[in-house]
Amino acid sequence: MVQPVRLVTSAATLRASLLLVGWLGVSYPASAAETSTYSIRWNTNSTPPMVEAVGLNEKALRQLQESNWQTADWQKLLSVYAGQGDFMTDMSVPAMLGSYQVADNRIRFQPQFPLEPGVRYRAVFRPSKLPGSGEIRKADILSIFQLPAIQRQPTTVVAQVYPSADVLPENLLKFYIHFSAPMRGGHIYERVRLRDEVGKVVELPFLELDEELWNPEMTRLTLFIDPGRIKREVKPLEDIGPALEAGKRYTLEIDAACTDSAGLPMREPFRKSFRVSAPDREPTSLASWTIKPPKSGTRDALTVNFPEPMDHALALRVIRVANAAGRLVEGASALADHETRWSFTPQETWTAGTHQLQVQNNIEDLAGNNIGKAFEVDLLEPVQRRFTNQVVRLSFEVR
């Protein structure tokens, strides 16, 4: 749609008119002693929309077509500005870049970038700047235009929280919060809380880091329980007590005020309730893992059952499969049954022979215990060995 707007103003009233227009967000004729034949139109039928100055006589149009004007010359005649939301700032921003053309008895300006919904734009046409103009006494023409803001509804939700089980150890180390869309970081600890079974907010349960722990896609937040509230004989635990206590119920709450990458809040808040069991301070042992091999010539899943839930992100990252030749098998892994069952589906069919399940020893259970090393080392006992990142191998036969 072409939207004509015609404003005439004298130099004495231009500033006052601009101020009033800026506040009201509309275009209207300012009082003046003379009437102009010129007007500005916002042509929204074109893509992107164009700004047009109309009402020029044939002589002025011909002179413009024959001129060799540069961008700065055109901007003196017709210029468009993007509003910044502040009157004084708007008066100092440079004119928008774009292309100029004389066609269909009018001057056309096409912005280099499309007009943004919700942004207030200001166009000024100055007849006094026409070549060889006898219009030096003509007042500037001003027009304000704004595309309607897009009204978006919140759609982002918490897609999943790990651990997914509803019974978690007293010394739980962390939560993984997965969102359905990329999020906007910042102030996350103000929007995530832990409540006990009577609804009281647990005091400072999380390790609040200046740099929040998001994955590169901003869809997963890692939320650590403060280790000082877990390890025995550490001052925060002695002064405040554990964040979680065995035998009690808690609720993890994620406020809908968390914003996605577009700045919109979540569609709804999220709550996960769980019961707390006794602390787990035993190192992880692969001896208790059960492997169910697939059949050769198929793409059936290899499955491994754990006696306890494992850390979701680590289990997907540090468990690999090697074939009889020692080469890694390409495929996709997944976790199920509250992270107690790991499965692997190969890209190609299985070949008969001895295979290996390769597991890095930094894999963790829910309490942060590794293979051969507990998360909590007794501070009164010397550590007799050095823990290094190694790969532990379990063999299985594909027949």
N, C-alpha and C positions, 0 to 999 in steps of 0.2 A: 504494500500500500504506500502511495506517495502522500506524505503529510506536510502540507505547506504551513509555514509559520512566518508571519510578517511582523517585524518590529521596527519602529522608527523611534529614534531618541536623539535628543540634542546632546552635545558634549557635556552640558551642565548637569544633565540628569542620568548620564550613562552609568556612572559608578553606583548611584543609588538604585538604579534599575537592576544592575547586576546583583547587588546584594540581596534585593527582595526576591529576584528570580532564584538565586541560590538557596534561599530559605524555603521558598514555596515549592520549588521543583516544577514550575510550569512556565510556559511562554505566553506573553501577552503584550499588546501594544503599549509602549510608554508614551506619555503625553509629549507632544511636540507641536511646533508652530507650523510645520510643513508636512506634506504627505509625499511618500516615496512610491515609485512604481516597482521597486525591487523587493524581492522576498527570498527566503531560504526554504528549501524543501528537503526533507529526509526521505529518500527513496528506499524503502525497505523491500521492494520487489526484486532488487538486484542482489547478487551474492558476491562479495559482501555488500551491505547497504552503502549507498552513495549519498553525498551531500551536494545539493544543486543550488546554484544562484540563478534566479530567473528574473526576467523583466528588462534585460539589456537590449538596446537598440541594435540595428544591423551594423552600423558603423563601428560601435564598440566591439561587437562580436568579430567582425572582420579584422580589426586591428589586433585583437588577441590571437586570432588564428595565424596571423602573419608575424607575430612577435616571436622572439627566440628566448623566452623567459626561462630562468632557472627556478628551482624549487623555492628559493628565498624570495624571488619576485612574486611568485604565485601566493605565497603565504602572506605577503603584505596585503594582497587583495582579498583572499578568502582563506581563512584558517580555522582549524577545528582543534579543540582541546578536550582532553579527558579529565573529568573531575576527580579530585583526590579526597573529597569529603570535607574539605576545609576551605573556607572562602579565601583567606589570605594566601594559602598554598596554591589554590586554583589560579590566582592572578599571576603567578610567577612560573607556572609550568610551560615548557615549550610546546609549540604546535605539533600536532600529530604528523607523522610522515605518511606519504601516499602519492598517488599520481593525479595529475590535472589534465582535463580535456575540455575542449570547446566543441559541443555537438548539440543538435536539436534546439538551437537558439538558447543555450544555457551553458554555464560553466559547471563542470562536474568534478568533484573530488572523491576519489575512492581511497579509503584508508588502507595502509599497508597490511593491517591486521583487522579481522572482523570486530565489530562493536560487541562489547560484552554486556549481557543482560544485567540490569541493576546499576550500571555505571552511568552517571550523568555527564552528557557531552554538551559542549558549548561551541557553536559555530558563529563566526563574525565575518560579514561581508562589508568591505569598505569601498563604496563607489568612488571616493576621492582618489583611489589608487588606480583607476582605470587609465589606460594609455591615452595621452592627449585629452584628458578628461576635462569636460566643462562641468563636472559634478563635484567640484571641490567643496561646495557648500552642503552637499548631501550628507546626512548623518549616517553613521555606521548602522548596519542591520544586525541584530542579535537574535539567535535562536537556541533554545535549550531542548535537548532530546534525551530520552531514556527508554531503552527496551525494557519491557517488564521483567522483573527478576524471576528466575526459575524457582518455583516452589517445589523443593525436594522433600520427600518423606524419609525419615531414618529407616535404614534397612539392615545395618550391621548388627550382628549378634555374637555372643560367645558361642563358638561352634563346639568346643570340647575343652575340658580341663583334665589334665593328667597329674597324678594318678587318677584313674577312673573308678577305682574300688571305693566302697563306702565304709571300709575299715582300714585305717592307716596307722602306722606305728607312732608312738609318742615322739620319737626322734626323727620324724619325717624331715627330709632336707629341703625339698622344693616342690613347687607347683609349676606346670606348664599351662599357660592360658592361650588357647587358639581362638582367633577371631575369624569371622567369615569374610572379612575384607581388610585391606591395609589400614593401619591405625595411625594416629598422630601422637607422637611421644610427648612426654612432659607431664608432671604432676600426677603420675600414676599412683603413687603411694597415698595420695589424698582420696583416691577413688576405689581403693581395694582395702577391705577390712576383714577381720576374723572375729566372729562372735561366739561366746560360749553358750552353753545350753539354756541359760536364763536370759540370753539376749544381750549380755554385757560385752562391749567391745574389748578384745584382748589388747593390752598395752604393748605397743611396738613389737609385734611378732616378726616383722619382716626385716631383712637386711636392706636398708634404704641406701641405694647407691646413687651417686650424682649422675652417672651414665646408666640409664635404664637398660636392661638386658633384653633387647629386641633382636629377632632374626633379621637378615637383610631385607626381607619382604615386608617387614613390619606387621606380620600376621601372628607372630608368636611371642609372648612375653614370658620370660623365666623369672619366677618369683621365689627367692630363697627365704627360708625360715632363718632368722638370725642364728648363726652357729653358737653364739654366746648363750642362747637360750636352750641349747641342745647338749653341749659338752659339759660333763661334770667337772666340778672344781674350777669353773670359770666364773669370774665375778658377776656378769649379768645374770647367770642362772642362780647364783646364790642370793643376789639382791632382789631380783624381780620374780624369779621362778620360771619354770618351763613355759613355753608358748602353748604347748599342748600337754594335757595330763591324761594318762591311761584311765579308761573307764568312763570318760566324759564324752559328750557330743559337742560338735562345733559346726559352724556354718561359714564357708568362705563366700563373701559378698563382693560382687563387682558392679559398681555403680553405672547406671545408664549415661552418666555425664562423661564417660570416656568417649573421646571423639575420633571419628575415622579420618582418613586422609583428606576428605572434602570438608572437614570441620563440623560434620553433623554428629549429634549424639547417637548412642546406640538405640536400637528400637525398643529395648527393654533391659532391665537389670538382670543379673544372673546370680544364682545361689546354688552352692553345692554343700549339702549336709553330709557329715560323716562321723563315725565313732572312732575313738582312739584306743588302740591296743597297747600292750606292753612294748617298751623300746626294743629295737633290734640292733644288737651290737656284735653280731657274728659276721666274719668275713664271708663273702660269696664263694661257694664251692661248685665247680662244674661236675663233680662226681655225682651230684644229685639231679643233674639234668637228664632228661629222657629224650632220645632222638628216634624219630620214626622215619626211616629212609623211604624214598619214593621208588617206583619201579623203573627200570631202564626202558628206553624207547618211548617214554611218556614225558609230559610236562607237569606231572602231578607235583604238588607242593611238598617240600621237605618241611617237617614240623619238629619243633623242639619245645618240650614242656619244662617250665621252671617250677620249683617248689614254692616260690614266692614271687610277687610282682617285681618287675625290673624297671629301671628308669627308662621311660618311653623314648626319649630322643637318643640316648646313648645306645640302647639296644638296637635301634634301627641303623645306627651309624657304625658300630664297631664289631658287629657279627658278620662274617663273610663266609663264602663257600669256595673251596678249591677242588678242582677235579683230580683225576688220577695222575695227570702230568704235572700237577702243582700250580696250574694256572687258575686264576680267579674265574668263577662262573658268573656271567652277567645275568641279572634278573631283578625281581622286585621282592622286597621283604615287607612284612606286616606283623602287627601285634594284635592279639585278641584275648578274650577271657580275662579282662582287667590286667593286661600286660603279663600274663603268666604263660602265654603260648606264642612262640615266634614261628612264622612260616616264611618259606622262600620259594617263589615260582620262577624257574629259569626261562630265559628267552628262547632257548633251544631244548630239544629233548635230552633227557639224561642218558649218559653212556654208562655201561656196566663197569664196575671196578671200585677201588677204594677211593673215597673222597674224604675231605677234611672240613670240619667246622672250625673256622679260625676266629678266636675271640680275643680282643685286646683286654688285658687285665685291668684296665681302668673302667670297665663296665661297672655300673652301680646298681644296687637295689634301692629301695625307696629311702633308706636311711643313709645312703652315700657310701655303704660298705663296698669295697672292691674285691676282686679275686685275691685271696690271701692277705687282705689288709682291712681291718675295721676302720670306719670313719673316725671313731673316737679312740685315740691312743691314750692309755693311762699316763697322765702327766708325771706320776711318781715312779714309773718304770722306764729305764733307758730303752731306746729303740735299738735293737741289735742288728738290724739290717737296713739296707737302702732299697726303697721301693722304686722300681723303674718300670717304664711302660714297655710291656712285652706282649707277645701273642701266645696264647694257649691254644693247643690244637686237640680236637677230638675227632677220631676216625670213625667212618661209617661206610657200610657196603651198599652199593646200588646193584641190584641183581635183576 
